Amino acid sequence: MEIVVLVKQVPDTNAPAEVAGAALSGEPADIPWTINPHDEMAVEEALRVKEAHGGRVTLLSFSRPEEFDALRIGIAMGADRAVAIIDELKSTSRYRDGLLLSRIFAAALKTMRFDLIIAGQKAVDDDAGVVGPALAEKLNLPFFSMVVGQEISGNRVRCKRLVGGGRMEVEAPLPALLLATRGLNRPRYATMPGLRRATRQGVETWRLRDIAPDAQHLFCDQPSRLIALEPVESQRDLTMARGDSPREKAEALARYLLSDQG
């Protein structure tokens, strides 16, 4: 089974960072970068499918060379191959419109053989969630979002999806596109032997103009661009539940919670 996983490199949300003017430019920011957590779950699920049914896992990304670390993490986890479509046209920002990315991935995937595509539900940097649905439409594939479980039997895939306060079970023929979300799995760690293998193996690079000779048209009507980026300031008031004993403190807390302020 040929499984393709879409991968994106994002800022490490566990690291402190400040928003600066450079965030709107194409210059690398001096902050830690890592694989998008939802994409990491997609890689893990692809590896589990491979372990159950055999085949090969290929990682696919639209990247610059300084953004290959996410692909190397996927290789270290156990993926067989990593392909980076190089941003030759030098889009002016690290922000990339979801429809633009779906066009690029569709052009690449039309040159590849695949039985299953798995991607993250969204990226934690722009939180858009556009690429998966748009790509499925362009490739005319069935797709399931918010996937927290999957099972392949024969030429069909059955998925469990989060829906409101419950779950929905759905089924479709392969090939199909699945969007991984939190709760699907717990990704394995990249091992040291895996990291060494990723370094030796490297990342296969494709030129955009090779997969789409008229690649310039992919960019000419990009429907959205990043024009501002600012942090959300959060302020919280602290109210102490005071009393001479635990009981008095509990009563004070209860009164506060039952009041208009609580």
N, C-alpha and C positions, 0 to 999 in steps of 0.2 A: 504494500500500500504506500502510495506517495502522499506525504503529508507536508503541507506548506504552512509555516507560521509567520505571521507578520510581526515585526519587532521594531520598537522605537526606543531611542535613548532619551531619557528625561532627567531633569535635575533631581538629585536625591532630596526628597522631602524631609528627611531626618536631619539634614545639615542646615545650619543657620545661613540665611541669605538676605541680602537687601536688594530692592529694586532700584536699578540705576538706568541712566539713559542708554547704556550699551545693550540693555535687554531688548531694545527695538532694532538693533543692528545685527549684522551677520557675524559679528566677532564672538569667539568663544568666551564664555563667562568663566571667571575664576572661582567656580564652585564644583563640588563633586557631582558626577553624572553617573547614572546607572540604568539598568533595563527597566522599562515601565512595568510596575507590579502586575498589572492585568496581563501583559504580554508574557511575563515570567510564568504565570499560571497556564497560559496557552502553550508555552514550550513544554511544561511538565505534562500537560494532558496529551500532547502529541507524542511524547516519549512513552507514556502509558499505552497509547494506542499501538505504537510500534512494538512494544514488548508483548502485547496481547495478540497482534495480528501480523507482525513482521513488517518489513518495508523500510522506508527511509524518511528522515525528517530534514527538511530544508528550511532554513531561516531566510526571510526576505525583508530587506529594509531599504528605504530611500535615505541615503546618508552621505555625510562628508567623511573623509578619512579620520577626522578627530572624533567621530561618533561611532566608531567600530566596537567600542568596549561592550555595548549591549549584545552585539553578535558574538563576541568572544565568550561572554558569560553563557549564552545559549549553547555554544559548542562545548564549553566545559561541563555543562549539565548533561550532555550526551547527544546533542544534535549532530547529524552527519555532515551537514554542509551549510555554509553561510554565504549569502549573495547580497551584495550592496549595490544598489543602483546609484551611481554617482551623480551628484547634483552639479552637472557641468554648466548649467545655465546660471548658476550663482544667484539663486533667489535671494532677495535682499534681507531676509530675516529668518531666524530659526523657526518662527511661526510659519506653518505651512497649512494652507487651507485643506480641509478634509476632502472636498470634491477634487481638488488638484491631485492629492495623493491617491485617491481612488482611480483616477484616470491613469496615473503612472503605474500603479500596481496591476490594473487590468491589462495594460499593454504588455507588461512583463509576464503575467500569468498566461496570456494567450500563446506565449512561446514555450510554456512549460507543461509537463504532464502532472496532473494532481488528481487525487481521489477525495481529499479532504483539505479544507483551509480552516485554520484556527487563528483567531486574532483576539486581542484584548477588547473588552467591552468599551473601554475608553482609555485615553492617556491622561495621566495625572497632571500634566502641565497645562493643557488647554481644556480638558474636561469636556470635549465636544461630542465624541461618540458618533462621528459622521462616516468615517472611512468604511467600516464594516457594511452597513446597509447600502451605501452608495456603490461599493465594489460588488456586492451580491447582485444589485440591479444591472450593473454594466456587464457582468458575466452570465446573467440570467440563471442564477443559482438559488436554490432554497437556502434560507439562512435562519438561524435561531439566535436571539439575543438573550442576555442574562442567564447563560447556561451554568448550572451547578451540578450537572451529572450527564453522562453520555454513555451509550452502549451501542456498539456496532454489531450487526448480525447480517451476514450475507452482504447484500448491496444496499443496505438501509442503515440509517443512524436514528436512534431514539434518544431524545434529550429531555432532561428535566430543567424547567425554566422557573425563575422567580417571577411571580406575578402578584403584585399587591402584597397581601398578607399571606399568600399561599404559594403553591407550586403547580405548574402545568406540565403535563407529559405530552410530547409531540414527536412526530416521526416524519422522515423524508428520505427519498432516495439519494444515494451518492452519485456524483460529487455534491457536496454541500459546504456551507460556511457557518462556523460556530463562533460565537463571541463569549469568551470566558469572563466570569466575574467572580468576586470574592465568595468563597464557599465551595468552589469547584474542587479544589485540591490544596495541598500544602507543597509548594515547590521544593524539590531537593536542592541541596547545596552544591555549588560548583566545587569539585574536588581538585586537589593539587595536580594529580595526573591529568585531569581534564583541562586544567588551565595550561599545563605544559603542551598538551595536544592542540589546544586552541592557538597557542603561540606558533607552534610548528606548522599547523595546517593553514593558518591565515584566512583571509576573507576574499572570496571571489568577487571581482568588481565588473559590473556591466555599465557601459556607457548608455546614457539615455537615448542618444541618437541611434544606437544599434537596435534597440527594441522598439523605438518609435521614430522612424526617419524624419517625420514632420513634427518632432518633439516641441518645437517652438509654439505650436498652436495649443499645447497643453497649458501654457502659461498665459496666453494672451488675454483670456477672459476670466482670470482667477477672480472668483466672486467676492472674496473677503481678504482683508489684510489687517495686521495688528497695528493700531494707531496709538494705543495707550496701555500702560500696565502700572498698576499701583496696588499697594498692600491694603488690606482691610484692617482698620484700627479697632481694637477691641478693648472696652473698658468694663470692669466689673467692680461693683461695690461690695464691700465686705461687712457683714453684720454678725457680731458675736452673740451667741446664745449664752447669757450670763446667769450665774446662780451659785449658791454656796454648796450645792450638792448636785449629783448627777440628775436626780429627780427634778430639781428646780431648773436646771439647764434644759432638760427634755421638755418641761412645761413651757419654758420661754421659746424654745424652737417650735413647738406645736402652735403657740399663739401667733408666732410670726408667719408660719405657713398658712394659717387660717385667715390671716389679715389680708387687706387689699394689697399690701406690699409683697406678700409671699408668692 
